[in-house]
């Protein structure tokens, strides 16, 4: 489990720490404070394909540039750019961003991204006997992503193979369990099929029934449906006592959001799950039960949760759980992201009900 996070030169964070992390962590703060950036950093740190992660994050934010296919061709296409991950929104030789996390054993894992000339990367690969493939492109810059783990005594306990690739060439899909936001149709169906094979679909049904409607019976995907587009396409929900399944889009955005949450929780077992703007579309009266099931799922599946919110109802729901299920408060941390400070302000779950009762603004 991640207990501490350090961010250096990543977007707006020149040097920032997030400490006292627990199995369930809710990130709060003003608009533009960097809550989503923290999720991006976690995704970058824990994904097996960090270059692909950065590409998808840039696409999600609309950080793209128009490129010509050929010098004399008027036809253009959009390409993700990584310059906005760096402070100052510009790329310079030897520019570097890094992030690291400390686990429960006290070991620290660091991953960095640096801009270096292609020729230097080629030499690094040859010297280290890495199997990376370098693009032959005169005068171009490449991206170095490397990772290492340092033990408690500061001695490198393992060195994992560095990944050397130009960002636009990385095509491998990142694990959806680490994705923030909605799932697309293809991803949702693929994960649902995997959960069914592992006989874990009932855990998804339990969350939907307990939070939304006890009459929800099953989830089904239409065979032969064109699954290009958002995750609602072709997804049908069955109810007890009815003869016909209903398209999930007909039930409102909150139902779909909760389905994505439930699916990701199960998929990310023994890993981490990221949720941007958790609870969006849910009525305030459902928030407490949602959080209770999230905390219990995190404990049962050995999953660490990181979520963001602006919602006071969402925060009140979490406080309600910590007050009425006192044994669950110890697994919760609320992190107030304030970029003007060097460190996030941590509030343990045990103290959240008191802060809310005193109308202390923790967001």
Secondary structure as GFF3:
##gff-version 3
##sequence-region A 1 363
A	DSSP	beta_strand	2	10	.	.	.	ID=ss1
A	DSSP	beta_strand	13	18	.	.	.	ID=ss2
A	DSSP	beta_strand	24	28	.	.	.	ID=ss3
A	DSSP	alpha_helix	35	46	.	.	.	ID=ss4
A	DSSP	alpha_helix	50	61	.	.	.	ID=ss5
A	DSSP	beta_strand	64	68	.	.	.	ID=ss6
A	DSSP	beta_strand	76	80	.	.	.	ID=ss7
A	DSSP	three_ten_helix	83	85	.	.	.	ID=ss8
A	DSSP	beta_strand	96	103	.	.	.	ID=ss9
A	DSSP	beta_strand	108	117	.	.	.	ID=ss10
A	DSSP	alpha_helix	118	128	.	.	.	ID=ss11
A	DSSP	beta_strand	141	150	.	.	.	ID=ss12
A	DSSP	beta_strand	156	159	.	.	.	ID=ss13
A	DSSP	beta_strand	163	164	.	.	.	ID=ss14
A	DSSP	three_ten_helix	167	169	.	.	.	ID=ss15
A	DSSP	three_ten_helix	176	178	.	.	.	ID=ss16
A	DSSP	alpha_helix	185	197	.	.	.	ID=ss17
A	DSSP	alpha_helix	201	211	.	.	.	ID=ss18
A	DSSP	beta_strand	216	221	.	.	.	ID=ss19
A	DSSP	beta_strand	235	239	.	.	.	ID=ss20
A	DSSP	beta_strand	246	247	.	.	.	ID=ss21
A	DSSP	three_ten_helix	248	251	.	.	.	ID=ss22
A	DSSP	alpha_helix	253	267	.	.	.	ID=ss23
A	DSSP	beta_strand	272	275	.	.	.	ID=ss24
A	DSSP	alpha_helix	284	301	.	.	.	ID=ss25
A	DSSP	beta_strand	304	308	.	.	.	ID=ss26
A	DSSP	alpha_helix	312	324	.	.	.	ID=ss27
A	DSSP	alpha_helix	326	329	.	.	.	ID=ss28
A	DSSP	beta_strand	332	336	.	.	.	ID=ss29
A	DSSP	beta_strand	345	348	.	.	.	ID=ss30
A	DSSP	alpha_helix	349	357	.	.	.	ID=ss31
###
